[in-house]
Amino acid sequence: MREIMTHSLELSSLNTYPIKSAGGVALSQSQVTARGLLHDRRWLVCDRNGEFLTQRTLPKMALIQVEIGDTLRLSMSDNAYAALELPLVPTAAAPMRVEVWGDICMAWSMGGAAAQWLSDALGVDCQLVYMPESTQRPVDHGRFDMPNSFADAYPFLLLSEASLADLNGRLDQPVSMNRFRPNLVVKGCEPFAEDDWRQIKIGEITFDVVKACARCSIPGLEQSTGKQGKEPLKTLATYRRWEQAIWFGQNLLARGGGVLQVGDAVEIISCDLDEKAEKIDD
């Protein structure tokens, strides 16, 4: 039985991904909303029919760099195109139906200039849309009656530094945390301790740890080049594969809002080991 450390846990990294499957933004602090971190995955690249596009089929999306300031600024890491600036919080625009993993919801089109920039940069006919507050896309296809962003299924993804270090210790070439696109990174625990957590508190915000994250092909993409490789998924499959999936990281739901800051203490409120201990005591 793995022993879980309950001291010296802290939030070591905080990341938002404003455009689904584009580059992330490292933050020192962020507002927490029911949909996720502020601005996280509120924009989506889709085709002309509204079907979502990601690095799975368009690896070049990894090269889209995103900056948050007074505006949302898009650029390509190879500097092949002049930067595009958009309103950070768009006003009402032309509505359109979009599809994300079978969920149909309403979004706002960001217009012709954004569509042309992305189409040129990615080499496919596509466009950019925004999810307004009025759109209610449920978490995990309705498993939870809570609003989600354009994230695959859950609004928050957590991973520990120790779990990545364990993986890197098995690889010939280490990989960066950005391969796995977590919102919340924790340090001070043992590798994969997060697998057993069921409820945690970061700063003043309580989170439910509701489901392990099944990994797709994206961790095989080097985010700085968009090139696909066999690792780290090949190695992960040797010790993190069960139920026909590779598992790495945990999906979370927030119980209320507030502000998170890098360095916030992380408290384990309950975990599977607690439940096992109670059964033994009984």
Secondary structure, DSSP 4 states (H G I P E B T S, - for coil): -PPPP-SS-EEEEEEE-SBTTS--EEESEEEEETTEETTTT-EEEE-TTSBB--TTT-GGGGGEEEEESSEEEEEETT--S--EEEESSPPP--EEEEEETTEEEEEEE-HHHHHHHHHHHHTS--EEEE--TT--EEEGGGTEEEEE-SSSS-SEEEEEHHHHHHHHTT-SS---GGGT--SEEEESS-TTGGGGEEEEEETTEEEEEEEEEEP-SGGGEETTTTEE-STTHHHHHHHSEETTEEEEEEEEEEES-EEEETT-BEEEEEEHHHHHHHHHH-
